[in-house]
Amino acid sequence: MTPRNAHFSPWSDLDRPPLNAAALRRALIQPEGLWTSFELLPAIGSTNTELVRRAASLPGEGAVLVAEEQTAGRGRLDRVWSAPPRSGIFLSVLLRPPAEIPVERWGWLPLLAGVAAASGLSRSAGIDMSLKWPNDLLVTVDGEERKVGGILAERAGDGAIVIGIGINVTLRADELPVPTAASLALANAVSTDRDTLLRAILRSLEHWYGQWRATDGDPRLSQLQEAYAAGCATLGRTVRAELPGGRSLTGEAVALDGDGRLVLALPDGERHPIGAGDIVHLRPAG
């Protein structure tokens, strides 16, 4: 099938210049560094789907796959994620955590990616960002919290995981998929240079993954649990967790436990942890 942007020239939208693959490759692939390959595609259905497909044939970890456009981008629970060509960052990376890290601690990796993306973008774009548990990145536009990006983690065979990060960078108001979405441009970012933003995200991800790996995935020793809690807009709020089968739980989000689950304080005083895989939606109560 011909990609939607088969006619799309790199110079047809000068407000959205193409990424500089050669410069990004030189900046990111370093001796002894995490990133081992960098590939930029003009268009792909989903970078996550493609990297999961390739994982078995790729040695080690550190492969980076980026697209200028995703025609079938996915969020959690296969929700659709779409944006115009070159208007965002569409990124997936392949990781193979060391065997000594218990698989139970892998649940922290999408949260780690959220911390890395939020901290990297806060510095490079010059805006405040926060995290909505478990996988959303938030900015403030006109005094309202809106989603600017998301994280999707998928197993890629034994010992491998692919983490996808999608960020709306230059979407205009009339291009937003839903009214609750946003872009860095709409949040008045000081920079929307995607080369700069992509480097910042990947360097931050390398830093946090290195700390997590060096502490055998311990969320406390790696400071990941503390960092996520500090940037999590969900904590301290009363929320309704919609569960499979039409069930729901309402309570105050009071903590993240050692497994990365959100702990709700229910009206009867019980504290109930919920995992990312246990929920369909997490919404403000009322």
C-alpha positions in Angstrom: 0.0 0.0 0.0 1.3 3.5 -0.8 2.0 5.6 2.3 -0.3 8.6 2.8 2.7 10.9 2.5 4.2 9.3 -0.7 3.8 12.8 -2.3 5.1 14.6 0.7 8.3 16.6 0.0 10.7 17.3 2.9 10.3 21.0 1.9 6.6 21.2 1.5 6.1 22.5 5.1 9.0 24.8 6.0 7.6 25.2 9.5 8.3 21.5 10.0 11.8 20.7 8.8 12.9 17.1 8.6 15.0 15.5 11.3 18.8 15.4 10.6 19.4 11.7 10.8 23.2 11.9 10.2 23.7 14.6 13.0 21.5 12.7 15.4 23.4 9.4 14.7 26.7 11.2 15.4 25.5 12.8 18.6 23.8 9.7 20.1 25.9 6.7 19.2 29.0 6.9 21.3 31.5 4.3 22.5 30.3 2.5 25.6 26.9 4.3 25.2 23.5 2.7 25.3 22.4 3.6 21.8 23.9 1.3 19.2 21.9 2.1 16.0 19.7 4.9 14.8 17.3 4.7 11.9 14.9 7.3 10.6 12.0 6.3 8.4 9.9 8.8 6.3 6.7 7.0 7.3 5.7 3.8 9.1 2.5 2.3 10.5 3.9 2.1 14.1 7.5 2.3 15.2 6.7 0.0 18.1 5.1 -2.6 15.9 8.1 -2.5 13.5 10.8 -2.7 16.2 9.0 -5.5 18.0 9.0 -7.3 14.6 12.7 -6.7 14.1 13.8 -7.5 17.7 14.7 -11.1 17.2 17.2 -10.2 14.5 18.8 -7.4 16.4 21.8 -8.1 18.6 21.9 -6.7 22.1 20.0 -3.5 23.0 20.0 0.1 22.1 18.4 0.1 18.7 16.5 3.4 18.0 13.8 3.7 15.4 12.2 7.0 14.6 9.6 8.0 12.0 8.7 11.3 10.5 5.1 10.1 10.3 3.1 7.2 11.9 0.1 6.1 9.9 -1.1 3.6 12.5 0.3 4.8 15.8 -0.9 3.1 18.9 -1.3 4.0 22.5 -2.1 1.8 25.5 -5.0 -0.7 24.8 -4.5 -0.1 21.0 -5.9 3.4 21.2 -5.1 5.4 18.0 -2.4 8.0 18.1 -2.2 10.2 15.0 -0.5 13.5 13.9 0.5 15.2 10.7 4.0 14.4 9.2 6.9 15.9 11.0 4.7 17.5 13.7 5.9 15.3 16.5 8.4 12.8 17.8 7.6 9.2 17.0 10.2 7.1 18.7 10.8 3.4 19.8 13.8 1.9 21.5 14.8 -1.7 22.1 16.1 -2.7 25.6 17.3 -6.0 27.0 17.6 -5.6 30.8 20.3 -7.7 32.4 19.3 -11.2 33.5 19.9 -10.3 37.1 17.1 -7.8 37.1 13.9 -9.6 38.2 11.2 -9.5 35.5 8.8 -8.1 38.1 10.8 -4.9 38.1 10.3 -4.4 34.3 7.0 -2.8 35.1 9.0 0.3 36.1 10.4 0.7 32.5 7.4 2.7 31.1 7.4 4.8 34.2 11.1 5.3 33.7 10.5 6.4 30.1 7.9 8.9 31.4 10.4 10.4 33.9 13.1 10.5 31.2 10.9 12.2 28.6 9.4 14.7 31.0 12.8 15.7 32.5 14.5 15.8 29.1 11.7 17.9 27.5 11.4 20.2 30.5 15.1 21.2 30.0 15.2 21.4 26.2 11.7 22.9 25.6 11.7 25.1 28.6 8.2 24.1 29.9 6.8 22.5 33.0 5.7 18.9 32.4 4.0 16.4 34.6 3.0 12.8 34.5 -0.4 11.2 34.6 -0.1 7.7 35.9 0.6 5.3 34.2 1.7 6.5 30.7 0.7 10.1 29.8 2.8 13.3 29.6 1.0 16.5 30.5 1.5 20.2 29.8 -0.6 23.2 30.8 -2.4 25.2 28.0 -4.6 28.2 29.0 -4.6 27.0 32.6 -5.8 23.5 31.7 -3.8 20.2 31.9 -3.7 18.5 28.6 -2.0 15.4 27.2 1.1 16.1 25.0 2.5 12.7 24.7 2.4 9.1 25.8 4.4 5.9 26.5 3.8 2.4 25.2 5.9 -0.6 26.4 5.6 -4.0 24.7 7.5 -7.3 25.2 9.5 -8.3 22.2 10.2 -12.0 22.9 12.3 -13.4 25.8 14.4 -10.8 27.5 13.5 -7.8 25.3 11.2 -4.9 25.6 10.3 -2.1 23.2 9.4 1.3 24.6 7.6 3.8 22.4 7.4 7.5 23.1 5.1 9.8 21.1 5.2 13.6 21.6 3.1 16.3 19.9 5.5 19.1 19.0 4.1 21.6 16.6 0.4 20.6 16.2 -1.8 23.6 15.9 -5.2 23.8 17.7 -7.1 22.8 14.6 -4.9 19.7 14.2 -5.4 18.2 17.6 -7.1 14.8 17.6 -9.2 15.6 20.7 -9.8 18.8 22.7 -7.9 17.4 25.7 -4.7 17.0 23.6 -2.0 19.6 23.3 1.4 20.2 21.7 4.7 21.7 23.0 4.0 24.7 20.7 0.6 25.4 22.2 2.2 25.2 25.6 4.6 28.0 24.6 7.8 25.9 24.4 10.9 28.0 24.0 12.1 25.5 21.4 10.3 23.1 19.1 13.5 22.0 17.3 12.8 18.3 17.0 16.5 17.4 16.7 17.2 19.1 20.0 14.1 17.6 21.7 14.9 14.1 20.4 18.5 14.2 21.6 17.3 15.4 25.0 14.8 12.6 25.4 17.3 9.9 24.4 20.1 11.2 26.6 17.7 11.4 29.5 16.5 7.9 28.8 20.0 6.6 28.7 20.8 8.3 32.1 17.7 6.9 33.9 18.0 3.4 32.4 21.7 3.4 33.4 20.8 4.2 37.0 18.0 1.6 37.1 20.2 -1.1 35.5 23.1 -0.3 37.9 20.9 -0.9 40.9 19.4 -4.1 39.6 16.1 -2.4 38.8 15.5 -1.2 42.4 13.1 1.8 42.1 14.2 3.3 45.4 18.0 3.0 45.0 17.9 4.2 41.4 15.8 7.2 42.7 13.2 6.4 40.0 10.3 5.9 42.5 11.1 9.3 44.1 11.4 11.1 40.8 8.2 9.7 39.4 6.2 10.6 42.5 7.7 14.1 42.4 6.5 14.7 38.9 3.2 12.8 39.1 0.1 15.0 38.8 -2.1 12.1 39.7 -0.9 11.8 43.3 -3.0 13.7 45.8 -6.1 13.7 43.6 -9.3 11.8 43.9 -9.7 9.6 40.8 -11.9 6.9 39.4 -10.2 3.8 38.1 -12.4 2.1 35.4 -11.7 -1.6 35.4 -12.5 -4.4 32.9 -16.0 -5.6 33.1 -17.5 -2.2 33.9 -16.2 -2.2 37.5 -14.6 0.9 39.0 -12.8 2.1 42.1 -12.8 5.7 43.4 -10.3 7.0 45.9 -7.5 9.4 46.6 -4.2 8.5 44.8 -1.8 8.5 47.7 1.3 6.7 46.6 3.2 4.5 44.2 4.2 1.2 45.6 7.5 -0.7 45.0 6.0 -2.3 41.9 5.0 1.0 40.3 1.3 0.5 41.1 -0.9 3.4 42.0 -2.2 3.1 45.6 -5.8 4.4 46.1 -7.1 5.3 49.6 -10.8 4.2 49.4 -13.6 5.9 51.3 -13.7 2.9 53.8 -10.1 3.4 54.7 -8.7 0.5 52.7 -5.6 1.1 50.5 -5.9 -0.6 47.2 -3.0 -0.9 44.7 -3.9 -1.0 41.0 -1.5 -1.9 38.2 -1.3 -0.3 34.7 -2.5 -3.6 33.2 -5.6 -3.6 35.5 -7.3 -0.4 34.3 -9.1 0.8 31.2 -9.2 4.5 32.1 -8.1 6.6 35.0 -10.2 9.8 35.3 -10.8 12.6 37.8 -13.6 11.6 40.2 -16.8 13.5 39.5 
